[in-house]
Amino acid sequence: MFANTEPIVNVTLPSHILIPDIYFIAGNAFMIWIDFLAVRHLQPIIGFIQLRILLFLIHISISLFFACPSQFLTASMLGAPWYTASYVVYFADKNLSFRESLIGVGSTLLIFQEQGQSKSADTTTKHVRMQGLAKMARGVFKWSLMKSFVDPWLPDGYSQRLLMIDYWTMESLMLTATIGLKVYCIMGLVDLFMGSFQFLFGISMIDIFDSPILAHSPRDFWR
């Protein structure tokens, strides 16, 4: 029954425009600067809601039409610019400078813990560094899992294959789940980066994509 159901929206999108990694990163960073300037100078002219709709459409267009050779960067740039831009726009609306806005974005990734009276600063820092090593190990495990277990299950050209088959078939469901697991494993590189930062500087970093597959709610997913 469902296997023969036509999609509600059936639009053929053009292929991504591949650009070098450094230009892809620079372009997304430049867009965050544009977001900040737009809030400061365009919002009084076109209005609060209209500006955010415009910025939303621009960010969507970048994700639809541009990509880079690195799978990790392409996947990261689907979410990271949205996260950063949302906070930059918020802080810009509070009349903070661009530098202060970026510092505010960075502070959202940190965990400020009050040190208990029974624990010394050295003990707390050591514990934070050990947690950083654990994050690094988790990132290495996710990447190894992807290379040794997930990738062998994905056929060549799996993204095109997924679009060609009926979306209620078992193959489609399994392929979708496997691609989701691959994206989760790719983001293990974020664990590796943030764990390295935490280990080197002794500053607690928030857990991103800790265990989303086991999350029981959207709030739990992003904890």
C-alpha positions as CSV (number, residue, x, y, z in Angstrom):
1,M,0.0,0.0,0.0
2,F,2.5,2.6,1.2
3,A,5.3,1.4,-1.2
4,N,3.3,2.7,-4.2
5,T,2.4,6.0,-2.6
6,E,3.6,9.0,-4.6
7,P,5.6,11.6,-2.6
8,I,3.7,14.7,-1.6
9,V,6.5,16.9,-2.9
10,N,8.6,15.5,-5.7
11,V,11.2,18.1,-6.8
12,T,14.5,17.3,-8.5
13,L,17.2,19.4,-6.9
14,P,20.3,20.4,-8.8
15,S,23.6,18.9,-7.7
16,H,25.6,20.7,-5.1
17,I,28.2,23.2,-6.2
18,L,31.5,21.8,-4.7
19,I,33.9,24.5,-3.4
20,P,37.2,24.1,-1.6
21,D,36.9,23.4,2.2
22,I,38.6,26.7,3.2
23,Y,36.2,28.8,1.0
24,F,33.2,26.8,2.4
25,I,34.2,27.6,6.0
26,A,35.0,31.3,5.1
27,G,31.7,31.7,3.4
28,N,29.7,30.4,6.3
29,A,31.7,32.6,8.7
30,F,31.1,35.6,6.5
31,M,27.3,34.8,6.6
32,I,27.4,35.0,10.4
33,W,29.0,38.5,10.1
34,I,26.2,39.4,7.6
35,D,23.6,38.2,10.1
36,F,25.1,40.5,12.7
37,L,25.1,43.5,10.4
38,A,21.6,42.8,9.2
39,V,20.2,42.8,12.7
40,R,22.0,46.1,13.4
41,H,21.1,48.0,10.2
42,L,18.3,46.2,8.4
43,Q,16.0,45.2,11.2
44,P,14.8,48.8,11.8
45,I,13.9,49.1,8.1
46,I,12.2,45.8,7.2
47,G,11.1,44.6,10.6
48,F,11.9,41.8,13.1
49,I,9.9,38.9,11.5
50,Q,10.7,39.8,7.9
51,L,14.5,39.9,8.6
52,R,14.5,36.5,10.3
53,I,12.6,35.0,7.4
54,L,15.1,36.5,5.0
55,L,18.1,35.1,7.0
56,F,16.4,31.8,7.2
57,L,16.0,31.5,3.4
58,I,19.6,32.6,2.9
59,H,20.9,29.9,5.2
60,I,18.7,27.3,3.7
61,S,19.9,28.2,0.2
62,I,23.6,27.9,1.2
63,S,22.9,24.3,2.6
64,L,21.0,23.3,-0.6
65,F,23.3,24.6,-3.2
66,F,26.9,24.5,-1.8
67,A,29.0,21.7,-0.3
68,C,32.7,20.9,0.1
69,P,34.6,17.6,-0.5
70,S,34.9,16.9,3.2
71,Q,31.9,15.0,4.5
72,F,32.6,16.1,8.1
73,L,32.6,19.8,7.2
74,T,29.5,19.5,5.0
75,A,27.6,17.7,7.8
76,S,28.9,20.2,10.5
77,M,28.0,23.2,8.4
78,L,24.4,22.0,8.3
79,G,24.0,22.8,12.0
80,A,26.9,24.8,13.3
81,P,26.1,28.1,11.3
82,W,22.5,27.8,12.4
83,Y,23.5,27.5,16.1
84,T,26.1,30.3,15.9
85,A,23.8,32.6,13.8
86,S,20.9,32.2,16.2
87,Y,22.9,33.3,19.1
88,V,24.7,36.1,17.2
89,V,21.4,37.5,16.1
90,Y,20.1,37.3,19.7
91,F,23.2,39.1,21.1
92,A,23.2,41.6,18.3
93,D,19.6,42.5,19.3
94,K,20.9,43.2,22.8
95,N,23.3,45.8,21.4
96,L,26.4,43.8,22.0
97,S,29.4,44.1,19.7
98,F,30.3,41.3,17.2
99,R,33.2,40.3,19.4
100,E,31.0,40.2,22.5
101,S,28.4,38.2,20.6
102,L,31.0,35.6,19.6
103,I,32.2,35.4,23.2
104,G,28.6,34.8,24.2
105,V,28.3,32.0,21.7
106,G,31.4,30.4,23.0
107,S,30.2,30.6,26.6
108,T,27.1,28.5,25.6
109,L,29.5,25.6,25.0
110,L,31.1,25.8,28.4
111,I,29.9,24.3,31.6
112,F,30.6,26.5,34.6
113,Q,30.6,24.3,37.7
114,E,30.8,25.6,41.2
115,Q,33.6,24.0,43.1
116,G,32.5,22.2,46.2
117,Q,34.2,23.0,49.5
118,S,35.4,19.4,49.8
119,K,37.2,19.4,46.5
120,S,40.3,21.4,45.7
121,A,40.8,23.3,42.5
122,D,43.5,20.9,41.4
123,T,41.2,17.9,42.0
124,T,38.4,19.5,40.0
125,T,40.7,20.4,37.1
126,K,42.1,16.9,37.1
127,H,38.6,15.5,36.9
128,V,37.7,17.8,34.1
129,R,40.8,16.8,32.1
130,M,39.9,13.1,32.6
131,Q,36.5,13.8,31.2
132,G,38.2,15.5,28.3
133,L,40.2,12.3,27.6
134,A,36.9,10.3,27.8
135,K,35.4,12.6,25.2
136,M,38.4,12.1,22.9
137,A,38.1,8.3,23.4
138,R,34.4,8.5,22.5
139,G,35.2,10.4,19.4
140,V,37.8,7.9,18.3
141,F,35.4,5.1,19.0
142,K,32.6,6.7,16.9
143,W,35.0,7.3,13.9
144,S,36.3,3.7,14.1
145,L,32.8,2.3,14.3
146,M,31.9,4.2,11.2
147,K,34.9,3.1,9.2
148,S,34.8,-0.6,10.3
149,F,31.0,-1.3,10.7
150,V,28.8,1.4,9.2
151,D,30.5,2.2,5.9
152,P,30.7,-1.4,4.7
153,W,26.9,-1.6,4.9
154,L,26.4,1.5,2.6
155,P,26.4,0.8,-1.1
156,D,28.2,3.0,-3.6
157,G,26.1,6.1,-4.4
158,Y,23.8,5.4,-1.5
159,S,22.3,8.9,-1.5
160,Q,21.1,8.5,-5.1
161,R,20.0,4.9,-4.4
162,L,17.8,6.1,-1.5
163,L,16.0,8.5,-3.8
164,M,15.4,5.9,-6.4
165,I,13.7,3.2,-4.3
166,D,10.2,3.3,-2.7
167,Y,10.5,5.0,0.6
168,W,8.4,2.5,2.6
169,T,10.4,-0.6,1.6
170,M,12.6,-2.3,4.2
171,E,15.7,-1.4,2.1
172,S,14.8,2.3,2.3
173,L,14.2,2.2,6.1
174,M,17.4,0.3,6.7
175,L,19.4,2.6,4.5
176,T,17.9,5.7,6.2
177,A,18.8,4.4,9.6
178,T,22.3,3.5,8.5
179,I,22.9,7.0,7.0
180,G,21.7,8.5,10.3
181,L,24.1,6.3,12.2
182,K,26.9,7.4,9.9
183,V,26.1,11.1,10.5
184,Y,26.2,10.4,14.3
185,C,29.6,8.7,13.9
186,I,31.0,11.6,11.8
187,M,30.1,14.0,14.6
188,G,32.5,12.0,16.8
189,L,35.1,14.4,15.4
190,V,33.4,17.1,17.4
191,D,33.8,15.0,20.5
192,L,37.5,14.6,19.6
193,F,38.0,18.4,19.1
194,M,36.1,19.5,22.2
195,G,37.7,16.7,24.3
196,S,41.1,17.9,23.2
197,F,40.2,21.5,24.2
198,Q,38.9,20.3,27.6
199,F,42.0,18.2,28.3
200,L,44.5,20.9,27.3
201,F,42.9,23.8,29.1
202,G,41.0,22.1,31.9
203,I,37.7,23.8,31.0
204,S,34.5,21.7,30.9
205,M,32.8,21.6,27.5
206,I,29.2,20.7,27.0
207,D,28.4,17.3,25.5
208,I,27.1,17.5,22.0
209,F,25.5,14.4,20.4
210,D,26.2,12.4,23.5
211,S,23.6,9.7,22.9
212,P,20.9,11.0,20.5
213,I,19.7,7.6,19.4
214,L,18.8,6.8,23.0
215,A,17.2,10.1,23.7
216,H,13.6,10.0,24.8
217,S,12.6,13.6,23.9
218,P,13.9,16.5,21.8
219,R,15.1,18.2,25.0
220,D,17.1,15.1,26.0
221,F,18.5,14.9,22.4
222,W,20.2,18.3,22.7
223,R,21.3,17.9,26.4
